[in-house]
Amino acid sequence: MNESLKIFANDLKNSFKDLIPIILVVAFFQIVIIQKVPNNLTSIIIGLTIVAIGLALFIRGLELGIFPIGENLAVDFAKKGSVFWLLLFAFTMGFATTVAEPALIAIADKAASISDGKIDAFFLRMTVAISVGFAIALGSLRILLGHPIQYYIVGGYILVVMMTFFAPREIIGLAYDSGGVTTSTVTVPLVAALGIGLASSIKGRNPVIDGFGLIAFASLTPMIFVQVYGIIVYAMADATTGVTTVIEAISATASVYQFDIKEALLDLVGVIKDVAPIILVILFFQYVIIKKPVPHIKKTTTGIVMVVLGLYAFIIGLEMGLFPIGETIAFQLTSMGNNLLIYLFAFLIGFSTTMAEPSLLAIAIKAEEISDGSINQNYLRIAVAFGVAIGIALGSYRIVAGDPIHYYIVAGYVIVIIMTQFAPQYIIPIAYDSGGVTTSTVTVPLVAALGLGLAENIEGRNPLIDGFGLIAFASLFPMITVMGYGLYANMNQKKDDKKTKEHS
């Protein structure tokens, strides 16, 4: 018991450290730029404390429950030797976790609202969910076949870019964003555990090189599927685009948080509903297909309960502490007309929220563990956070300038493809995955609010065409910065090896 408390206390300390950048950014803009102390300061402090506790619970729950069960399932499927059941499990897992993803539901509803119903929220969600199911199945097949990931990813990017020139411009930003909102805080660790477990149990596979990459597939395929959906929808609909205001939607979420026991219980039910499809899929395949009980059932159950409670605390804390003040600042800055302040806020909020992103933390811990420390989790997270910061700042500039999104995205993919040729093999799958784990629980609502707020406040911008796309920037640039980190680490390793040889 004492040992468990010590571990949790250490997790809690690390969680508070992760929140410091967010607190500093928000405090700077609130006090120095906007020059106003928020009315709900006590609520914000309590909220951020609850976020830290939620993060600590979440990480401990991953270690106890989610990671082991994902890896055990992968090993059992490999032993069973049935490709069909493995791929069906992968598809079902991808579909079931995505169709109920809160970030996707929010984006789909907003897209339906500001397109005057041309985009149907339900069909958009189904399109994305099917694409993610397909992605996880395809990624699992790649691990079985042992193919290098870059052949698939580069081919996918080329297809995305080609389709961009045929898709209606109203759907392009939304399609790019769909790739960023598919991988939830619970899905990412489980999918990562599945890939790593599969690579670890197949002879000749390397968990670092082959195990990562499933999340990258889940971020790529929705861009293709949603553009196809857009081509069909806009071919059948009137080409004119009606736009309703989104200011009310953003302002409503930026109001002062009021604790309500009924709302709190509904939030808990919502988290359980998000996790339930994952648990049902796991139990079905574990007991019906593999026909084995879940190993260490008490420990695994404790871990899953901790993940649920951690996520619940995390969401409550965000609603109390971060979302109201973050969205208020984003909204006020877009009304001030100072573009440099907008870019600075975009950069700093991108960096600070990414450092606190649970999905990224889970992937970084796993990457350090299976690489025997050659990938440093803190350096990896900083590299990803810089990528997100650059992406959101550049994406904000793109909205202000009114440039078409695909020029930037195409240029970014070209850089990714070129860097893939030079980056060390072990970093490539992790770099691709980094694009999918950056846009989750913390980042999506703030980034969506900033993009839509900018598009609404700048004359001549259309929220549907210009407001979406920031999440895509936040997904693209981490791939570049992580491969840059890999190249830098590789150069340092070669220098150290050279010095060692000279001294021996």
N, C-alpha and C positions, 0 to 999 in steps of 0.2 A: 504493500500500500504506500509506504514512504517513498519507494522508488518511483511509483507511478505519479505521485504528487510532485516529485522533483522534476520528472520529465515534463509534466504539464506546466509547471512553473517556468521552465526554460522555454517551452513553446509560447507561453504567454508573453514572456520578455521579448522574444523575437517578433511576435505579432505587434507589440507596441513600437518596436524599432521600425517595422515596415510601414506603420502609419505616420511616422514623424514627417516624411516628405509631403504628404497630403496636408497635414496640419500647418506646416510652414507656408506652403503655397496659398492655401485658403486664407490664412492669417495675413499674409503680405498683401494680397489683393483686397481683402475686406478693409484692412486698417489704412494701408498706404494709398491705394488707388481709389477705392470707393469711399474711403474715409468715414466709415460708419460701422459701429459695433452692432452685430446682429442681435435682434430682440430675444431670440431663443438660444442664447449662449449656453445656459445650463443643459438644455436638451441636447445640444450639439456635443458637449463634453461627455454626457452620459452615453449618447449614441456611439461615439468613437470608442469608448471603453467597452461597450457591448460588442462592437465590431472586432476588437482585439480578442475578447474571450471566444467569440464565434470562430475566428480564424484558428485559434489554438485548439479548440475542440475538433474542428474540421480536419486539421493536419493529423492529430492523434488518431481520429477515426479512420482516416485513409490508411495509416500504417497498420492498424489492427484488423480492419475489415475489407476495405475495397481493393487495395493492392493484392493481398493474398488470394482473395476469391477469384479475381481476374486472372492471375497467373496460374492458379490451380486449374481453372477451367481450360485455359489454353493448353496446359500440359496433358490434361485428360483427353482433350480433342485430338491432340497429336498422337497419343497412345492408341486411341480408338481407330485412327487411320481413315476416318470417313470425311472426305473433302466436302461432300454435300452438306452434312450436318454442321460442320464448322462454318461454311459460308452462309448457311441459313441462320445460324446463331448470330453471325456478324451482321447480316442484313437486319434481322429482327431487333438486335440491340441498337443499331444506328437509327432505325425508323422509330422505335418506341420511345427512345430518349429525346429525339428531336421534335416529334409532333407535339409534345407538351412543354417544349422549352419556352420559358417566360419571355426571354429576350426576343425570340422569333415571333411569338404571339403579339408582343408590343409593336414590333416593326411591321408585321403584316396588317394589324388593325390600323396603324397610322397610314400605311400605304393605301389601304382601301378608302380611308377617310379623305385623303388629299387628292385621290385620283377620281373622286366622285363615283366610286363603286366599279370603275372599269377593271381594277385589280380586285379580285375576290380574295378576302383574307383566308378563308378555309382552303381554297384550291392552291393558293400560294404556299401555305404551310404544308399541305400534302405533297406538293412538288418538291419542296426543300427536304422534307422527311424521307421521301423515296430516294432522292439523290444522295442523302447521307447514308442510308441503308446500303445503297449500291456502292458507295465509296468505301465503307468499312469492309464489305465483302471483297471488293477489288483489292484493297490494301492487304487483306489477309491472304488472298491468293498470291499476291506478289511475294510475300514472305515465304509461302510454301514453295514457290518456283525459284526463289533466290535471285530475282531480277533486280538490278540497281534501280533505286527509286527515281533517280533523275530522269530516266527514259519516260516514265509515266507522267511525272510532274511537268517536265518541259513540254511534252506532247500536249498535256492538258492546257497549259498556259497558251500555247500556240492556238489551240481550238477556241479558248476563251476570247483571245484577241481577234481572231477571224470572225467570230460570231458578233462581236461588238459592232462591226461595220454593217451588219444586217439587222440587228435588233433595234427597236424603236428607242429613241433617246430617253423617253420617260422611264424605261425599265433598266437602263444600264447601271445607274448608281445603286438602285435597289438590288440588282443581281449581284453586284460586287459586295454590297453590304451583307447579303444573305449568306455568303461564304464565311463571314466573320461572326455571325450570331448563332451558328448551329451547334457549336461545341460548348456544352454547359459545364458548370463547375463540378458536377458529379460525373458526367460522361467522360471528360478528359482523363481523369486518373484511371477509370475502368478500361477505357480503350487503350491507353498507354500500357496498362498492366497486361491486357490481352496480347498486344503486339510483342512486348518484351518476353512474356511467358512462352509465346509461340516460337519466337526466334531462339530462346534458350533451350527449348526441347527438341529442336530439329538439328541433326548433325550437319556441321558445315555452315551454320548461320551464326552471325555475330550479333548479340543483343543490342549493341550500340548502333551498328550500321544498319541492321535489318529490322530491329525491334521498334524503332521510332518510325514515324511517317504516316501512321493511320489517320492522325488528326489532320495532317496536310491534305490527304485525300478528301476528308470530310469538309474541308474549307474550300476545295477547288471545284468539286462536282456541282454544288448548288449554283455557282456562277453560270455554268453551262445550262443546267436544267431550267433555271429561272429565265434566262435569255430566250430559250426555246418557248417557254410559257408566254413570255411577253410578245414574241413574234406572232404566236397564235391569237392571243387576246386582242392585240391592237390591229391585227388584220381583220378581225370580225367587228371591232368597235369603231365608233366615230373617232377620227384622228385628233380632234380637238381635246384639250386637257383642261377640265375644270379643276380649280384648286380652292379648297376651303382653308380658312385660317388655322394655323397650328399654334398661334400665340397663346390661346386659352389653354391648350393642352399642356404646354410647357409651363405656363404660369401656375396652373393648378398643381402640378407636381412640386412646384417650388414654394408651396405654402408651409406655414409652421406645422410641424408634426404634433398631432394630438393623440395621446395614448387612449386606445379604446379596446377593452377586453375582447369584445366581439371581433373586431378587426384583427387583433393579435392572434386569436384562435383560428381565424380564417387564413392568416398567413402561415400558421403551422400546418393546417390542413393542405394548403397550397404546396408547401415543401414536401409533405408526405406524398401528395399526388405526383410530384415531379420524380420522386425516388421510386414510387411503387412500380411503374412499368419495368424499371431496371431489375428490381427484386423479383418480380413475377417471371421475367424472361430467364433470369439466372436459375430460379428454382425449377422452372419447367425443364430446362436443358440439363440441369444437374441431376434431378431425380427421375425424369422420364426418358431422356436420351442416354446420358452417361450411366444412369442407374447406380449412383453412389451418393452417400450422404455428404453434406457440406462438412469439410474437415474443421475441427476446432469451432464447433457451432456457437458456443457461448462467447468466445473471443470475437468471432466474426459478427455476431449479432450486436455485441457491445459496440464494436467499431461502426457498424451501420447506424445505430442509434446516435452515436456521437457525431457522425457526419450530418444526420438530419438536424439534431439540436444545434450543431455548429453553424450550419447554413441558415437555420431559422434565426439564431441570434445575430448572424452576420447581416441578414436582410433587414431585421428590425433596427439594428444599429445604423445601417445605411440610411434608412428612411428618417431616423431621428437626427442623425448627425451630418452625413455627407451630401445626400441628394438635395435637400432644400437649399443649403447654402451654396453648393457647387452650381446648381442650375440657376439660382438667383444671380450669381456673379456672371455666369455665361450670358444670361439674358440682359443684364445691365451693361455689360461690355459691348454687346452688339448694338445697343441703343446709343452708346457714347460717341461712336463714329471714329474712334482712334484705332486704326487697323493694326498698328504695331503692338498695342496692348492686347488685342485679340490673339495675335500670333504668339506673343509671350505666354499668355494664359493657356493657349492650346498646347504649347510645348511643355510647360511645367505641369499642367494637370495630366497630360498624357504620360509623362515620366512618373509622377508620384502615384497615380492610380494603378499603373502597371506593376509597380513595385509591391503593391498590396494585393495583387490579383491572385486568388487562391489557386486557379488552374495552373498559372505559371509556376507558382511555388511548388505545386505537386510534381510538375514535369521536371523542374530544376533539381529537386531532391532525388528523383529517380535517375536522372542523367548523371549526377555526381556519384550515386551509389553504384550503378552498373559500369561506369567508366573507371572505377577504382580511383576516383579523385582527379583524373586528368582533365575532367570538365568541372570547373569550380562553380557551384550553384549560385553564389553571389555575383561573380563576374558574368555568368550567363544571364541572370535576371537584369543586371545593369545594361548589358548589351541589348536585350529585348526592349527594356524601358526606353533607351535612347532611340531605338527604331520607331517605337510608337510615338514618342514625342516629336521626332522629325516628321513622321507621317501625318499626324494631326495638324501640326503647324503648316505644313505644305498644303494639306487638304483645305485648311481654312483660307490660305492664300488663293487657292484655286477657285473657291466660292466667291471671294471678294473680286477677283479678276474676271470671273465669268467664263473661264476657259472650259472646253469640253473635258470631261473626266478621263476619257480613254487615252488621250495623249499622254497624260501623266502615268496612268496604269501600264500602258504599253511600254513606255520608257523604263518603268520600274521593273517589269518582267524581263526586259532585255538585259538589264543589269544583273538580275537574279540568274538568268541563264548563263551569262558570261562568267559570273563569280562561281557558279556550280562547277565549271571546268577547272578552276584553280584551287577551290577550297578543299581541305583535307576530307577524306571519305567519311570519317566518324562524325563530322559536324553537320553534313548536308541534311540528313533526315531530321535532326534536332532543329536545324534552321527552318526547314519547311514546316515542322510542327509548331514552331514559335509563332508563326503567323496566325494559327488557329486558336492558341491559348490566350492571346492578349485581349481579345474582345469578348468578355464574359460578364459576370455579375456586377463588377464595379464600373467598368469602362463604358459599356454600351449606352446606359441611360444618359450619362453626362455628355458623351460624344454626340449622340443623336440630338440632344437638346441644343448643343452648340451649333451643329450643322443646320438644323431646321431654323433656329433663331437667326443665324446669319442670312440664310436665304430669304427669310420673311422680311428682314429689316433693310436689305439692300435693294434699291430700286432696279427693276429689270430682271430680278432673279425669280425663278420658279421653284418653290419648295420641293416639288416632286422630281424635277430634273436636277436641280443644283443642291438641294438640302441633304439628299442621301449621298453616300460615297465616303464620308470621313472614316467609317468603320473599315472600309476597304483599304484606305491609306494606312490605318493602324495595323492591318493584317499583313500588308506588303513589305513595309520597310524593316520590320524586325528580321525578316529573312536575310536582308542585305547586311544589317549590322551584326547578326550572329555569325554569318559566314566570314565577315570581316574580323570578328573576334577569333574565329577558328584559324584564319590565315596568320593573324598576329601571334597567337599561341604557338602555332607551328614554327614560325620564324624564331621565336624565343627558344623553343625546344632544340632547334638546329644549332643555334648559337651556344646553348649549354652543352650540347653533345660535342661540339667542336672544341670548346674550352676543356672539357673532360679528357678528350683525346690528346690535346696539347700538354696537359699536366701529367698524363700517365706515361 
